Amino acid sequence: MASSRKRLPKPDPVEQRLLDALRDAVAHHHVGGAEGAPAEGAAAGPLVIAYSGGRDSAALLDAACRLRRSRAAGFARLLAVHVHHGLLPEADQWEQSCERSCARLEVPLKIVRVRVEPSGGGIEEAARDARYAALAEAAAEQEAAAVLTAHHLDDRVETFLMQWMRGAGIDGLTGFVAARAFAGRAGLLRPWLAMPRADIEHYVAQRGLAYVDDPTNSEPRLLRGALRAKVLPALRSVRPGFLRGAARSIELLAEAAEAVHELAEADLASCTEDAPSAMLWLDRLAMLPPGRRAVTVRAWLAAQGVQVPSRARLAQVLAQALGSRADARMKVRIGAHEVRRHRGLLLLRTAQTERHGDATLRWRGEREIAVPAWGGVLRFEPTQGEGFDAEWLAACPLQLRGRGGGERFKPHALRPSKTLKRLFQEAGIAEFERAALPLVWRDERLIFVAGLGADVRLVDDGGERIRLQWHPDAELLPEG
């Protein structure tokens, strides 16, 4: 006799894989925490879904809602965040579509409008940077547990190919990672990074989900669109399962990148031990094998918030730092900074603008006088010790000038006068700092040099005197 009990429908295997991957990613984040995101803070707020309204993010939001209905751990609170870039005329319609979908799913929606400022990396890179900044701000504001994006295997391989064609290094080639620290205590999770686009297309079709279609995704004039429309189909025709193989290669690169980073951190710690803040010892750097020197300098620059330079510029840094005489000048510009060498140390400083012209001032008893042309203030400090006579100092205008060459100066009573170059060397003032130090003249006599002090032949001791002090906006190198 046949049973009258109806069998439950067998779950679609593709849907189940996507649901399992999403649930496992969030569970791992809650238990172990994404790198840099402690587990104890992971459950503090909602899961933020990066929701463009496109097919992939529509599938991700729907899957998250299904897990919420099944009471899966970590899915009780959801928040969709839609970033409105304002780059295409359809953007307002996409926003409205997102509002309708979120209302139907009973998921709160936060709309963030951003202004995309194209930079050297192009409009796509600028839009991506603006999008992630908006997601990070929303996550921090909501004290989110994590931010989820719908990136998948095809995205990862496309990004690898784009970076490969641009000549990227190992970090660029690894592209996306499945989980990383992001904003505050929230991690950034990409639960479907191992899933092909075809699985998500299947999920959307099975569920009958509505989504918007961004025409730029398949625009052949854009690099990613060209890869998607022409290159990937050609690769599939040659080797149908190439995506999985490519993904394994990317994972191996990611493992290698992690090992390289760990080694670079150890080498950096060795090269900076006992060095002044944010500097490294060149003799220790020179002892490393050539390949490790480069990654150590990259790690050093990154630790100071400087964008990693091109390979050619990095080679220039190493060549000037290690391949020239110890007393040779070194200056390599990296963005708004410059890399310099001083007394066996490599250091980074904000690029200095040249000082222009002379500055003339008249002292009338003020404690300090600002000198904008030289980026600092000249202070007049009363003292009972060695200093200038106040009436003598006020009797003539004072001029601040740069070095002309050949000036001699006597800052020490028991030593002969010397050239400024020799005195700066003896004082340990780096060559590249000297142009920012003004010389103070009175009636065509050099009376004071910033960094060295007053000429002892023109000061007296006893009674009330005035001591000059120069205070730049940016301090000189720290002692060490």
Contacts in CASP RR format, 6 or more apart in sequence:
PFRMAT RR
TARGET T0000
AUTHOR 0000-0000-0000
METHOD contacts of the structure
MODEL  1
MASSRKRLPKPDPVEQRLLDALRDAVAHHHVGGAEGAPAEGAAAGPLVIA
YSGGRDSAALLDAACRLRRSRAAGFARLLAVHVHHGLLPEADQWEQSCER
SCARLEVPLKIVRVRVEPSGGGIEEAARDARYAALAEAAAEQEAAAVLTA
HHLDDRVETFLMQWMRGAGIDGLTGFVAARAFAGRAGLLRPWLAMPRADI
EHYVAQRGLAYVDDPTNSEPRLLRGALRAKVLPALRSVRPGFLRGAARSI
ELLAEAAEAVHELAEADLASCTEDAPSAMLWLDRLAMLPPGRRAVTVRAW
LAAQGVQVPSRARLAQVLAQALGSRADARMKVRIGAHEVRRHRGLLLLRT
AQTERHGDATLRWRGEREIAVPAWGGVLRFEPTQGEGFDAEWLAACPLQL
RGRGGGERFKPHALRPSKTLKRLFQEAGIAEFERAALPLVWRDERLIFVA
GLGADVRLVDDGGERIRLQWHPDAELLPEG
12 206 0 8 1.000
14 199 0 8 1.000
14 202 0 8 1.000
14 203 0 8 1.000
14 206 0 8 1.000
15 202 0 8 1.000
15 203 0 8 1.000
15 206 0 8 1.000
15 207 0 8 1.000
17 195 0 8 1.000
17 199 0 8 1.000
18 59 0 8 1.000
18 63 0 8 1.000
18 192 0 8 1.000
18 195 0 8 1.000
18 199 0 8 1.000
18 200 0 8 1.000
18 203 0 8 1.000
19 63 0 8 1.000
19 66 0 8 1.000
19 67 0 8 1.000
21 191 0 8 1.000
21 192 0 8 1.000
21 194 0 8 1.000
21 195 0 8 1.000
22 60 0 8 1.000
22 63 0 8 1.000
22 64 0 8 1.000
22 67 0 8 1.000
22 148 0 8 1.000
22 191 0 8 1.000
22 192 0 8 1.000
23 67 0 8 1.000
23 72 0 8 1.000
23 75 0 8 1.000
24 191 0 8 1.000
25 148 0 8 1.000
25 178 0 8 1.000
25 179 0 8 1.000
25 189 0 8 1.000
25 190 0 8 1.000
25 191 0 8 1.000
26 47 0 8 1.000
26 72 0 8 1.000
26 73 0 8 1.000
26 74 0 8 1.000
26 75 0 8 1.000
26 145 0 8 1.000
26 146 0 8 1.000
26 148 0 8 1.000
26 189 0 8 1.000
26 191 0 8 1.000
27 73 0 8 1.000
27 74 0 8 1.000
28 179 0 8 1.000
29 37 0 8 1.000
29 39 0 8 1.000
29 42 0 8 1.000
29 145 0 8 1.000
29 146 0 8 1.000
29 179 0 8 1.000
29 187 0 8 1.000
29 189 0 8 1.000
30 39 0 8 1.000
30 42 0 8 1.000
30 43 0 8 1.000
30 73 0 8 1.000
30 74 0 8 1.000
30 145 0 8 1.000
31 39 0 8 1.000
32 39 0 8 1.000
32 42 0 8 1.000
33 39 0 8 1.000
33 42 0 8 1.000
33 179 0 8 1.000
33 187 0 8 1.000
34 42 0 8 1.000
34 146 0 8 1.000
34 179 0 8 1.000
34 180 0 8 1.000
34 181 0 8 1.000
34 182 0 8 1.000
34 187 0 8 1.000
34 188 0 8 1.000
34 189 0 8 1.000
35 179 0 8 1.000
35 180 0 8 1.000
35 181 0 8 1.000
36 180 0 8 1.000
36 181 0 8 1.000
36 187 0 8 1.000
37 146 0 8 1.000
37 181 0 8 1.000
37 182 0 8 1.000
37 184 0 8 1.000
37 185 0 8 1.000
37 186 0 8 1.000
37 187 0 8 1.000
38 185 0 8 1.000
41 145 0 8 1.000
41 185 0 8 1.000
42 145 0 8 1.000
42 146 0 8 1.000
42 185 0 8 1.000
42 187 0 8 1.000
43 74 0 8 1.000
43 145 0 8 1.000
44 143 0 8 1.000
44 144 0 8 1.000
44 145 0 8 1.000
44 185 0 8 1.000
45 77 0 8 1.000
45 142 0 8 1.000
45 143 0 8 1.000
45 144 0 8 1.000
45 145 0 8 1.000
46 77 0 8 1.000
46 78 0 8 1.000
46 79 0 8 1.000
46 142 0 8 1.000
46 144 0 8 1.000
46 145 0 8 1.000
47 64 0 8 1.000
47 74 0 8 1.000
47 75 0 8 1.000
47 77 0 8 1.000
47 78 0 8 1.000
47 79 0 8 1.000
47 144 0 8 1.000
47 145 0 8 1.000
47 146 0 8 1.000
47 147 0 8 1.000
47 148 0 8 1.000
48 79 0 8 1.000
48 80 0 8 1.000
48 81 0 8 1.000
48 135 0 8 1.000
48 138 0 8 1.000
48 139 0 8 1.000
48 142 0 8 1.000
48 144 0 8 1.000
48 146 0 8 1.000
48 147 0 8 1.000
48 148 0 8 1.000
48 186 0 8 1.000
49 57 0 8 1.000
49 60 0 8 1.000
49 61 0 8 1.000
49 64 0 8 1.000
49 78 0 8 1.000
49 79 0 8 1.000
49 80 0 8 1.000
49 81 0 8 1.000
49 107 0 8 1.000
49 148 0 8 1.000
50 57 0 8 1.000
50 81 0 8 1.000
50 83 0 8 1.000
50 131 0 8 1.000
50 135 0 8 1.000
50 147 0 8 1.000
50 148 0 8 1.000
50 149 0 8 1.000
50 150 0 8 1.000
51 57 0 8 1.000
51 58 0 8 1.000
51 60 0 8 1.000
51 61 0 8 1.000
51 80 0 8 1.000
51 81 0 8 1.000
51 82 0 8 1.000
51 98 0 8 1.000
51 102 0 8 1.000
51 109 0 8 1.000
52 82 0 8 1.000
52 83 0 8 1.000
52 94 0 8 1.000
52 98 0 8 1.000
52 212 0 8 1.000
52 214 0 8 1.000
53 82 0 8 1.000
53 94 0 8 1.000
53 97 0 8 1.000
53 98 0 8 1.000
53 101 0 8 1.000
53 211 0 8 1.000
53 212 0 8 1.000
54 94 0 8 1.000
54 211 0 8 1.000
54 212 0 8 1.000
54 213 0 8 1.000
54 214 0 8 1.000
55 200 0 8 1.000
55 201 0 8 1.000
55 204 0 8 1.000
55 209 0 8 1.000
55 211 0 8 1.000
55 213 0 8 1.000
56 150 0 8 1.000
56 151 0 8 1.000
56 152 0 8 1.000
56 192 0 8 1.000
56 197 0 8 1.000
56 200 0 8 1.000
57 149 0 8 1.000
57 150 0 8 1.000
57 211 0 8 1.000
58 101 0 8 1.000
58 204 0 8 1.000
58 209 0 8 1.000
58 210 0 8 1.000
58 211 0 8 1.000
59 150 0 8 1.000
59 200 0 8 1.000
59 203 0 8 1.000
59 204 0 8 1.000
59 207 0 8 1.000
59 209 0 8 1.000
60 148 0 8 1.000
60 149 0 8 1.000
60 150 0 8 1.000
60 191 0 8 1.000
60 192 0 8 1.000
61 78 0 8 1.000
61 80 0 8 1.000
61 101 0 8 1.000
61 102 0 8 1.000
61 105 0 8 1.000
61 107 0 8 1.000
62 105 0 8 1.000
62 203 0 8 1.000
62 207 0 8 1.000
62 209 0 8 1.000
63 203 0 8 1.000
64 75 0 8 1.000
64 78 0 8 1.000
64 148 0 8 1.000
65 78 0 8 1.000
65 105 0 8 1.000
65 106 0 8 1.000
65 107 0 8 1.000
67 75 0 8 1.000
68 75 0 8 1.000
68 76 0 8 1.000
68 78 0 8 1.000
74 145 0 8 1.000
78 107 0 8 1.000
78 108 0 8 1.000
79 107 0 8 1.000
79 108 0 8 1.000
79 109 0 8 1.000
79 110 0 8 1.000
79 138 0 8 1.000
79 142 0 8 1.000
79 144 0 8 1.000
80 98 0 8 1.000
80 102 0 8 1.000
80 107 0 8 1.000
80 108 0 8 1.000
80 109 0 8 1.000
80 110 0 8 1.000
81 109 0 8 1.000
81 110 0 8 1.000
81 112 0 8 1.000
81 134 0 8 1.000
81 135 0 8 1.000
81 138 0 8 1.000
82 94 0 8 1.000
82 95 0 8 1.000
82 98 0 8 1.000
82 109 0 8 1.000
82 110 0 8 1.000
82 111 0 8 1.000
82 112 0 8 1.000
83 112 0 8 1.000
83 114 0 8 1.000
83 130 0 8 1.000
83 131 0 8 1.000
83 134 0 8 1.000
83 135 0 8 1.000
84 91 0 8 1.000
84 92 0 8 1.000
84 94 0 8 1.000
84 95 0 8 1.000
84 111 0 8 1.000
84 112 0 8 1.000
84 113 0 8 1.000
84 114 0 8 1.000
85 91 0 8 1.000
85 114 0 8 1.000
85 116 0 8 1.000
85 127 0 8 1.000
85 130 0 8 1.000
85 131 0 8 1.000
86 113 0 8 1.000
86 116 0 8 1.000
87 116 0 8 1.000
87 123 0 8 1.000
87 127 0 8 1.000
88 214 0 8 1.000
88 215 0 8 1.000
88 216 0 8 1.000
90 212 0 8 1.000
90 214 0 8 1.000
90 215 0 8 1.000
93 212 0 8 1.000
94 212 0 8 1.000
94 214 0 8 1.000
95 111 0 8 1.000
97 210 0 8 1.000
97 211 0 8 1.000
97 212 0 8 1.000
98 109 0 8 1.000
98 111 0 8 1.000
99 109 0 8 1.000
99 111 0 8 1.000
101 210 0 8 1.000
102 108 0 8 1.000
102 109 0 8 1.000
103 109 0 8 1.000
110 138 0 8 1.000
112 134 0 8 1.000
112 137 0 8 1.000
112 138 0 8 1.000
114 130 0 8 1.000
114 131 0 8 1.000
114 133 0 8 1.000
114 134 0 8 1.000
115 130 0 8 1.000
116 123 0 8 1.000
116 126 0 8 1.000
116 127 0 8 1.000
116 130 0 8 1.000
117 126 0 8 1.000
117 130 0 8 1.000
118 126 0 8 1.000
119 125 0 8 1.000
119 126 0 8 1.000
119 129 0 8 1.000
124 222 0 8 1.000
124 224 0 8 1.000
135 147 0 8 1.000
135 182 0 8 1.000
135 183 0 8 1.000
136 147 0 8 1.000
136 182 0 8 1.000
136 183 0 8 1.000
137 183 0 8 1.000
138 144 0 8 1.000
139 147 0 8 1.000
139 182 0 8 1.000
139 183 0 8 1.000
139 184 0 8 1.000
139 186 0 8 1.000
139 187 0 8 1.000
140 183 0 8 1.000
140 184 0 8 1.000
140 186 0 8 1.000
143 185 0 8 1.000
143 186 0 8 1.000
144 183 0 8 1.000
144 186 0 8 1.000
145 186 0 8 1.000
146 182 0 8 1.000
146 186 0 8 1.000
146 187 0 8 1.000
146 188 0 8 1.000
146 189 0 8 1.000
147 182 0 8 1.000
147 183 0 8 1.000
147 186 0 8 1.000
147 187 0 8 1.000
147 188 0 8 1.000
147 189 0 8 1.000
148 189 0 8 1.000
148 190 0 8 1.000
148 191 0 8 1.000
149 188 0 8 1.000
149 189 0 8 1.000
149 190 0 8 1.000
150 190 0 8 1.000
150 192 0 8 1.000
150 200 0 8 1.000
151 176 0 8 1.000
151 190 0 8 1.000
151 192 0 8 1.000
151 193 0 8 1.000
152 192 0 8 1.000
152 193 0 8 1.000
152 195 0 8 1.000
152 196 0 8 1.000
152 197 0 8 1.000
152 199 0 8 1.000
152 200 0 8 1.000
153 192 0 8 1.000
153 193 0 8 1.000
153 194 0 8 1.000
153 195 0 8 1.000
153 196 0 8 1.000
153 197 0 8 1.000
153 243 0 8 1.000
153 244 0 8 1.000
153 247 0 8 1.000
154 196 0 8 1.000
154 197 0 8 1.000
154 228 0 8 1.000
154 232 0 8 1.000
154 243 0 8 1.000
155 176 0 8 1.000
155 193 0 8 1.000
155 197 0 8 1.000
156 175 0 8 1.000
156 176 0 8 1.000
156 193 0 8 1.000
156 247 0 8 1.000
156 250 0 8 1.000
157 232 0 8 1.000
157 243 0 8 1.000
157 246 0 8 1.000
157 247 0 8 1.000
157 250 0 8 1.000
158 224 0 8 1.000
158 227 0 8 1.000
158 228 0 8 1.000
158 232 0 8 1.000
159 175 0 8 1.000
159 176 0 8 1.000
160 173 0 8 1.000
160 174 0 8 1.000
160 175 0 8 1.000
160 246 0 8 1.000
160 250 0 8 1.000
161 227 0 8 1.000
161 231 0 8 1.000
162 223 0 8 1.000
162 224 0 8 1.000
162 227 0 8 1.000
163 169 0 8 1.000
163 172 0 8 1.000
163 173 0 8 1.000
163 175 0 8 1.000
164 173 0 8 1.000
165 223 0 8 1.000
170 253 0 8 1.000
170 256 0 8 1.000
170 257 0 8 1.000
170 260 0 8 1.000
171 257 0 8 1.000
173 250 0 8 1.000
173 253 0 8 1.000
174 250 0 8 1.000
174 253 0 8 1.000
174 254 0 8 1.000
174 257 0 8 1.000
175 250 0 8 1.000
176 190 0 8 1.000
176 193 0 8 1.000
177 190 0 8 1.000
177 193 0 8 1.000
177 254 0 8 1.000
178 189 0 8 1.000
178 190 0 8 1.000
178 191 0 8 1.000
178 193 0 8 1.000
178 194 0 8 1.000
179 187 0 8 1.000
179 188 0 8 1.000
179 189 0 8 1.000
179 190 0 8 1.000
180 187 0 8 1.000
180 188 0 8 1.000
181 187 0 8 1.000
181 188 0 8 1.000
182 188 0 8 1.000
192 199 0 8 1.000
192 200 0 8 1.000
194 247 0 8 1.000
196 243 0 8 1.000
203 209 0 8 1.000
204 211 0 8 1.000
216 222 0 8 1.000
216 225 0 8 1.000
217 224 0 8 1.000
217 225 0 8 1.000
217 228 0 8 1.000
218 225 0 8 1.000
218 228 0 8 1.000
218 229 0 8 1.000
219 225 0 8 1.000
220 226 0 8 1.000
220 229 0 8 1.000
220 230 0 8 1.000
235 242 0 8 1.000
236 242 0 8 1.000
260 295 0 8 1.000
261 299 0 8 1.000
263 292 0 8 1.000
263 295 0 8 1.000
264 292 0 8 1.000
264 295 0 8 1.000
264 296 0 8 1.000
264 298 0 8 1.000
264 299 0 8 1.000
265 299 0 8 1.000
267 288 0 8 1.000
267 292 0 8 1.000
267 295 0 8 1.000
267 296 0 8 1.000
267 299 0 8 1.000
268 280 0 8 1.000
268 296 0 8 1.000
268 299 0 8 1.000
268 300 0 8 1.000
268 303 0 8 1.000
270 284 0 8 1.000
271 280 0 8 1.000
271 281 0 8 1.000
271 284 0 8 1.000
271 285 0 8 1.000
271 288 0 8 1.000
271 296 0 8 1.000
271 300 0 8 1.000
272 279 0 8 1.000
272 280 0 8 1.000
272 281 0 8 1.000
272 300 0 8 1.000
273 281 0 8 1.000
275 281 0 8 1.000
275 345 0 8 1.000
276 345 0 8 1.000
276 347 0 8 1.000
276 477 0 8 1.000
276 478 0 8 1.000
276 479 0 8 1.000
276 480 0 8 1.000
277 478 0 8 1.000
278 304 0 8 1.000
278 347 0 8 1.000
278 348 0 8 1.000
279 345 0 8 1.000
279 346 0 8 1.000
279 347 0 8 1.000
280 296 0 8 1.000
280 300 0 8 1.000
280 345 0 8 1.000
280 346 0 8 1.000
281 344 0 8 1.000
281 345 0 8 1.000
281 346 0 8 1.000
282 321 0 8 1.000
282 322 0 8 1.000
282 341 0 8 1.000
282 344 0 8 1.000
282 345 0 8 1.000
282 346 0 8 1.000
283 344 0 8 1.000
285 293 0 8 1.000
285 296 0 8 1.000
285 297 0 8 1.000
285 321 0 8 1.000
285 322 0 8 1.000
285 346 0 8 1.000
286 293 0 8 1.000
286 322 0 8 1.000
288 296 0 8 1.000
293 318 0 8 1.000
293 322 0 8 1.000
294 314 0 8 1.000
294 315 0 8 1.000
294 318 0 8 1.000
297 314 0 8 1.000
297 317 0 8 1.000
297 318 0 8 1.000
297 346 0 8 1.000
298 308 0 8 1.000
298 314 0 8 1.000
300 346 0 8 1.000
300 348 0 8 1.000
301 307 0 8 1.000
301 308 0 8 1.000
301 309 0 8 1.000
301 334 0 8 1.000
301 348 0 8 1.000
302 308 0 8 1.000
304 348 0 8 1.000
306 334 0 8 1.000
306 335 0 8 1.000
306 337 0 8 1.000
306 348 0 8 1.000
307 334 0 8 1.000
307 335 0 8 1.000
308 314 0 8 1.000
309 317 0 8 1.000
309 334 0 8 1.000
313 332 0 8 1.000
313 334 0 8 1.000
316 332 0 8 1.000
317 332 0 8 1.000
317 334 0 8 1.000
317 339 0 8 1.000
320 328 0 8 1.000
320 330 0 8 1.000
320 331 0 8 1.000
320 332 0 8 1.000
320 341 0 8 1.000
321 330 0 8 1.000
321 339 0 8 1.000
321 341 0 8 1.000
321 346 0 8 1.000
324 330 0 8 1.000
326 344 0 8 1.000
329 431 0 8 1.000
329 432 0 8 1.000
330 339 0 8 1.000
330 340 0 8 1.000
330 341 0 8 1.000
331 338 0 8 1.000
331 339 0 8 1.000
331 340 0 8 1.000
331 432 0 8 1.000
332 338 0 8 1.000
332 339 0 8 1.000
333 351 0 8 1.000
334 348 0 8 1.000
335 351 0 8 1.000
336 350 0 8 1.000
336 351 0 8 1.000
337 348 0 8 1.000
337 349 0 8 1.000
337 350 0 8 1.000
337 351 0 8 1.000
338 348 0 8 1.000
338 349 0 8 1.000
338 350 0 8 1.000
338 351 0 8 1.000
338 352 0 8 1.000
339 346 0 8 1.000
339 347 0 8 1.000
339 348 0 8 1.000
340 346 0 8 1.000
340 347 0 8 1.000
340 348 0 8 1.000
340 349 0 8 1.000
340 430 0 8 1.000
340 432 0 8 1.000
341 347 0 8 1.000
342 430 0 8 1.000
342 432 0 8 1.000
342 477 0 8 1.000
343 428 0 8 1.000
343 430 0 8 1.000
347 477 0 8 1.000
350 474 0 8 1.000
352 432 0 8 1.000
352 435 0 8 1.000
352 436 0 8 1.000
352 474 0 8 1.000
354 435 0 8 1.000
355 373 0 8 1.000
355 374 0 8 1.000
355 402 0 8 1.000
355 435 0 8 1.000
355 436 0 8 1.000
355 438 0 8 1.000
356 373 0 8 1.000
357 373 0 8 1.000
357 401 0 8 1.000
358 399 0 8 1.000
358 400 0 8 1.000
358 401 0 8 1.000
358 402 0 8 1.000
359 371 0 8 1.000
359 373 0 8 1.000
359 374 0 8 1.000
359 399 0 8 1.000
359 400 0 8 1.000
359 438 0 8 1.000
360 397 0 8 1.000
360 398 0 8 1.000
360 399 0 8 1.000
360 400 0 8 1.000
361 369 0 8 1.000
361 371 0 8 1.000
361 378 0 8 1.000
361 397 0 8 1.000
361 398 0 8 1.000
361 400 0 8 1.000
362 394 0 8 1.000
362 397 0 8 1.000
362 398 0 8 1.000
363 369 0 8 1.000
363 380 0 8 1.000
363 393 0 8 1.000
363 394 0 8 1.000
363 398 0 8 1.000
364 394 0 8 1.000
365 380 0 8 1.000
365 390 0 8 1.000
365 394 0 8 1.000
366 380 0 8 1.000
367 379 0 8 1.000
367 380 0 8 1.000
367 381 0 8 1.000
368 377 0 8 1.000
368 378 0 8 1.000
368 379 0 8 1.000
368 380 0 8 1.000
368 471 0 8 1.000
369 377 0 8 1.000
369 378 0 8 1.000
369 380 0 8 1.000
370 376 0 8 1.000
370 377 0 8 1.000
371 377 0 8 1.000
371 378 0 8 1.000
371 400 0 8 1.000
371 438 0 8 1.000
373 400 0 8 1.000
374 400 0 8 1.000
374 436 0 8 1.000
374 438 0 8 1.000
374 472 0 8 1.000
375 472 0 8 1.000
375 473 0 8 1.000
376 470 0 8 1.000
376 471 0 8 1.000
376 472 0 8 1.000
376 473 0 8 1.000
377 470 0 8 1.000
377 471 0 8 1.000
378 398 0 8 1.000
378 400 0 8 1.000
378 438 0 8 1.000
378 440 0 8 1.000
378 468 0 8 1.000
378 469 0 8 1.000
378 470 0 8 1.000
379 468 0 8 1.000
379 469 0 8 1.000
379 470 0 8 1.000
379 471 0 8 1.000
380 393 0 8 1.000
380 466 0 8 1.000
380 467 0 8 1.000
380 468 0 8 1.000
381 466 0 8 1.000
381 467 0 8 1.000
381 468 0 8 1.000
381 469 0 8 1.000
382 464 0 8 1.000
382 465 0 8 1.000
382 466 0 8 1.000
382 467 0 8 1.000
383 464 0 8 1.000
383 465 0 8 1.000
383 466 0 8 1.000
383 467 0 8 1.000
384 462 0 8 1.000
384 463 0 8 1.000
384 464 0 8 1.000
384 465 0 8 1.000
385 461 0 8 1.000
385 462 0 8 1.000
385 463 0 8 1.000
385 465 0 8 1.000
385 467 0 8 1.000
386 454 0 8 1.000
386 456 0 8 1.000
386 459 0 8 1.000
386 460 0 8 1.000
386 461 0 8 1.000
386 462 0 8 1.000
386 465 0 8 1.000
386 467 0 8 1.000
387 454 0 8 1.000
387 459 0 8 1.000
387 460 0 8 1.000
387 461 0 8 1.000
387 465 0 8 1.000
387 466 0 8 1.000
387 467 0 8 1.000
388 447 0 8 1.000
388 454 0 8 1.000
388 458 0 8 1.000
388 459 0 8 1.000
388 460 0 8 1.000
388 465 0 8 1.000
388 466 0 8 1.000
388 467 0 8 1.000
388 468 0 8 1.000
389 460 0 8 1.000
389 465 0 8 1.000
389 466 0 8 1.000
390 464 0 8 1.000
390 465 0 8 1.000
390 466 0 8 1.000
393 442 0 8 1.000
393 466 0 8 1.000
396 442 0 8 1.000
396 443 0 8 1.000
397 442 0 8 1.000
398 440 0 8 1.000
398 441 0 8 1.000
398 442 0 8 1.000
399 440 0 8 1.000
399 441 0 8 1.000
399 442 0 8 1.000
400 438 0 8 1.000
400 439 0 8 1.000
400 440 0 8 1.000
400 441 0 8 1.000
401 438 0 8 1.000
401 439 0 8 1.000
401 441 0 8 1.000
402 435 0 8 1.000
402 438 0 8 1.000
402 439 0 8 1.000
403 420 0 8 1.000
403 434 0 8 1.000
403 435 0 8 1.000
403 439 0 8 1.000
405 420 0 8 1.000
406 419 0 8 1.000
406 420 0 8 1.000
406 421 0 8 1.000
407 419 0 8 1.000
407 420 0 8 1.000
407 439 0 8 1.000
407 446 0 8 1.000
408 417 0 8 1.000
408 418 0 8 1.000
408 419 0 8 1.000
408 420 0 8 1.000
409 417 0 8 1.000
409 418 0 8 1.000
409 419 0 8 1.000
409 420 0 8 1.000
409 423 0 8 1.000
409 446 0 8 1.000
409 449 0 8 1.000
409 452 0 8 1.000
409 455 0 8 1.000
410 416 0 8 1.000
410 417 0 8 1.000
410 418 0 8 1.000
410 455 0 8 1.000
410 456 0 8 1.000
410 457 0 8 1.000
411 423 0 8 1.000
411 449 0 8 1.000
411 452 0 8 1.000
411 453 0 8 1.000
411 454 0 8 1.000
411 455 0 8 1.000
411 456 0 8 1.000
412 456 0 8 1.000
413 456 0 8 1.000
418 426 0 8 1.000
420 434 0 8 1.000
420 439 0 8 1.000
420 449 0 8 1.000
420 452 0 8 1.000
423 449 0 8 1.000
423 452 0 8 1.000
424 431 0 8 1.000
424 434 0 8 1.000
424 452 0 8 1.000
427 451 0 8 1.000
427 452 0 8 1.000
429 437 0 8 1.000
429 451 0 8 1.000
429 476 0 8 1.000
429 477 0 8 1.000
430 476 0 8 1.000
430 477 0 8 1.000
433 476 0 8 1.000
433 477 0 8 1.000
436 472 0 8 1.000
436 474 0 8 1.000
436 476 0 8 1.000
437 449 0 8 1.000
437 450 0 8 1.000
437 451 0 8 1.000
437 470 0 8 1.000
438 450 0 8 1.000
438 470 0 8 1.000
439 446 0 8 1.000
439 448 0 8 1.000
439 449 0 8 1.000
439 450 0 8 1.000
440 446 0 8 1.000
440 447 0 8 1.000
440 448 0 8 1.000
440 449 0 8 1.000
440 450 0 8 1.000
440 468 0 8 1.000
441 447 0 8 1.000
445 455 0 8 1.000
445 458 0 8 1.000
446 455 0 8 1.000
447 454 0 8 1.000
447 455 0 8 1.000
447 458 0 8 1.000
447 468 0 8 1.000
448 454 0 8 1.000
448 455 0 8 1.000
448 468 0 8 1.000
448 470 0 8 1.000
450 470 0 8 1.000
450 472 0 8 1.000
451 470 0 8 1.000
451 476 0 8 1.000
453 468 0 8 1.000
454 467 0 8 1.000
454 468 0 8 1.000
459 465 0 8 1.000
END
